[in-house]
Amino acid sequence: MAISTTSNATRTTTLSNGVEMPILALGSAPLATRDDDTSHFNPLDSFNGFLPEQSYQSLNSALEMNNADETPIHIDTALYYRTHPHIRLVLGNALATGRKKRSDVFLTTKIFHPNFGDSFGTEDLGHCMPSFHNEMTYDDVYRFVYRQFQQSLHEVGVGYFDLTLLHWPGHPDTDEARNSEQRLAAWNVLEDCYSKGWTRAIGVSNFSEHHLEQLQIMNEAKKKENNNSSVVIRPHVNQIEASVFLQHRDILDYCRQSNIVVAAYSPLGRGVLRVTSNETVRRIATKYDIDAGKVAIKYLYQKGYGCVVFWTTKPERVRSNHEILVENCVLDDEDMTALDGLNRSDGTGTWGLLSPYVIK
Ligand SMILES: NC(=O)c1ccc[n+]([C@@H]2O[C@H](COP(=O)([O-])OP(=O)(O)OC[C@H]3O[C@@H](n4cnc5c(N)ncnc54)[C@H](OP(=O)(O)O)[C@@H]3O)[C@@H](O)[C@H]2O)c1
């Protein structure tokens, strides 16, 4: 069957502050698990840490690609993933030899990760909120998150990020009053870093509509109370887990109405959910003569996700997944409806992470 085409293949999404964000991002969170990960599991039980050394080849492969139409290569990382030094090495080499300019790369990182369980021994490194986070005041959190941001710049070896996100809205065992105040303190750090030009855009991750609405109201109230004339900034991006099995239509609708771009992570269900083995996804892939992973990614983009963040250990897949930026394949209405039908409302659509709705 012939592929439908459109003459203006889109490669970037414009954020509310005018920054152009590339719609496809290579992630860098190579997770190690204790068991084979073929079942639906609780990550708090099964994560065994990260294998950041697995990221070298994929990062290198991404930076070796030619930038299509000058579109920067988008790399997604987080202080928590321990891959900042790996990005520093691979990117540093490309910059040192003149193969790339800083503007050829769009760097997204994340800070403010709560301490879920033992945090793989990273607590003393400042990768997570400390275990006594329940006692931290607004000022404590502000100082802690500010240090995390500076540590991130230092680890990656750059002077600015393109996008910095709050990794999680808080801790699932912490009450709403405490979580919401800590979110505000962390967000005020990002606003300050943004105003200084240390990050070109700021956003959040794993936030529900409620977290976003509440953050806006609390931020406006606090600035008014303190006669603080600095601008209240609404997040430019909300990065959430999304796939054909976990479509998060309510968060997507809310964010689009509020001019917040939604980025989808784990579009392939991290392999655990076997998205690319699904019969409907495979049938549509055959129809368009593309691989099933591209159907899963393309679906999210056509639904309105402004960015899709995938991971692969295979350098050739870094390149082939990026082909959707230049292939003018458009899934037709019938196929989009069939993929809409794969959404699971029973909570099994995630590969194991916490739902944004679980955190108060
Ligand atoms: N904000 C957050 O809280 C958060 C949470 C989780 C993840 N993330 C970000 O999102 C990134 C991606 O998430 P993820 O690793 O969980 O899941 P993912 O991208 O959904 O899945 C990765 C798996 O998909 C396979 N794959 C890649 N391309 C494929 C294709 N075209 N066809 C078939 N299989 C393909 C890879 O296998 P091979 O290695 O064999 O190619 C790998 O096992 C992370 O690296 C991280 O940067 C963010």
The ligand as a MOL file (V3000), in Angstrom:
LIG
                    3D

  0  0  0     0  0            999 V3000
M  V30 BEGIN CTAB
M  V30 COUNTS 48 52 0 0 0
M  V30 BEGIN ATOM
M  V30 1 N 10.3920 11.3510 32.7760 0
M  V30 2 C 10.4490 10.1420 33.2860 0
M  V30 3 O 10.0820 9.9150 34.4420 0
M  V30 4 C 10.9510 9.0150 32.4340 0
M  V30 5 C 10.7250 7.6900 32.8550 0
M  V30 6 C 11.1850 6.6500 32.0440 0
M  V30 7 C 11.8490 6.9390 30.8550 0
M  V30 8 N 12.0770 8.2370 30.4910 0 CHG=1
M  V30 9 C 12.8610 8.5600 29.2630 0
M  V30 10 O 12.2940 7.8960 28.1600 0
M  V30 11 C 13.2980 7.1190 27.4980 0
M  V30 12 C 12.6680 5.9490 26.7860 0
M  V30 13 O 11.9510 5.1520 27.6780 0
M  V30 14 P 12.1490 3.5970 27.9120 0
M  V30 15 O 13.5220 3.1640 27.7510 0
M  V30 16 O 11.4860 3.3470 29.1950 0 CHG=-1
M  V30 17 O 11.2070 2.9130 26.8570 0
M  V30 18 P 10.9850 2.7360 25.2770 0
M  V30 19 O 11.6870 3.7040 24.4570 0
M  V30 20 O 9.5090 2.6290 25.2170 0
M  V30 21 O 11.5310 1.2690 25.0280 0
M  V30 22 C 12.8540 0.9590 24.8050 0
M  V30 23 C 12.8620 -0.4420 24.2110 0
M  V30 24 O 12.2760 -0.4000 22.9010 0
M  V30 25 C 13.0930 -1.0890 21.9800 0
M  V30 26 N 13.0130 -0.3850 20.6710 0
M  V30 27 C 13.4870 0.8270 20.3190 0
M  V30 28 N 13.1640 1.1290 19.0430 0
M  V30 29 C 12.4570 0.0750 18.5670 0
M  V30 30 C 11.8300 -0.2160 17.3180 0
M  V30 31 N 11.8690 0.6350 16.2800 0
M  V30 32 N 11.1830 -1.4100 17.1930 0
M  V30 33 C 11.1240 -2.2850 18.2230 0
M  V30 34 N 11.6950 -2.0650 19.4270 0
M  V30 35 C 12.3500 -0.8900 19.5990 0
M  V30 36 C 14.4770 -1.0860 22.5730 0
M  V30 37 O 15.1040 -2.3130 22.2970 0
M  V30 38 P 16.5800 -2.3640 21.6360 0
M  V30 39 O 17.5200 -1.8630 22.6690 0
M  V30 40 O 16.7260 -3.8280 21.3520 0
M  V30 41 O 16.4930 -1.5160 20.4080 0
M  V30 42 C 14.2430 -0.9890 24.0830 0
M  V30 43 O 14.1960 -2.2690 24.6730 0
M  V30 44 C 14.2840 6.7740 28.6210 0
M  V30 45 O 15.5530 6.4030 28.1320 0
M  V30 46 C 14.3140 8.0860 29.3820 0
M  V30 47 O 15.1870 9.0160 28.7460 0
M  V30 48 C 11.6160 9.2760 31.2520 0
M  V30 END ATOM
M  V30 BEGIN BOND
M  V30 1 1 1 2
M  V30 2 2 2 3
M  V30 3 1 2 4
M  V30 4 1 4 5
M  V30 5 2 4 48
M  V30 6 2 5 6
M  V30 7 1 6 7
M  V30 8 2 7 8
M  V30 9 1 8 9
M  V30 10 1 8 48
M  V30 11 1 9 10
M  V30 12 1 9 46
M  V30 13 1 10 11
M  V30 14 1 11 12
M  V30 15 1 11 44
M  V30 16 1 12 13
M  V30 17 1 13 14
M  V30 18 2 14 15
M  V30 19 1 14 16
M  V30 20 1 14 17
M  V30 21 1 17 18
M  V30 22 2 18 19
M  V30 23 1 18 20
M  V30 24 1 18 21
M  V30 25 1 21 22
M  V30 26 1 22 23
M  V30 27 1 23 24
M  V30 28 1 23 42
M  V30 29 1 24 25
M  V30 30 1 25 26
M  V30 31 1 25 36
M  V30 32 1 26 27
M  V30 33 1 26 35
M  V30 34 2 27 28
M  V30 35 1 28 29
M  V30 36 1 29 30
M  V30 37 2 29 35
M  V30 38 1 30 31
M  V30 39 2 30 32
M  V30 40 1 32 33
M  V30 41 2 33 34
M  V30 42 1 34 35
M  V30 43 1 36 37
M  V30 44 1 36 42
M  V30 45 1 37 38
M  V30 46 2 38 39
M  V30 47 1 38 40
M  V30 48 1 38 41
M  V30 49 1 42 43
M  V30 50 1 44 45
M  V30 51 1 44 46
M  V30 52 1 46 47
M  V30 END BOND
M  V30 END CTAB
M  END
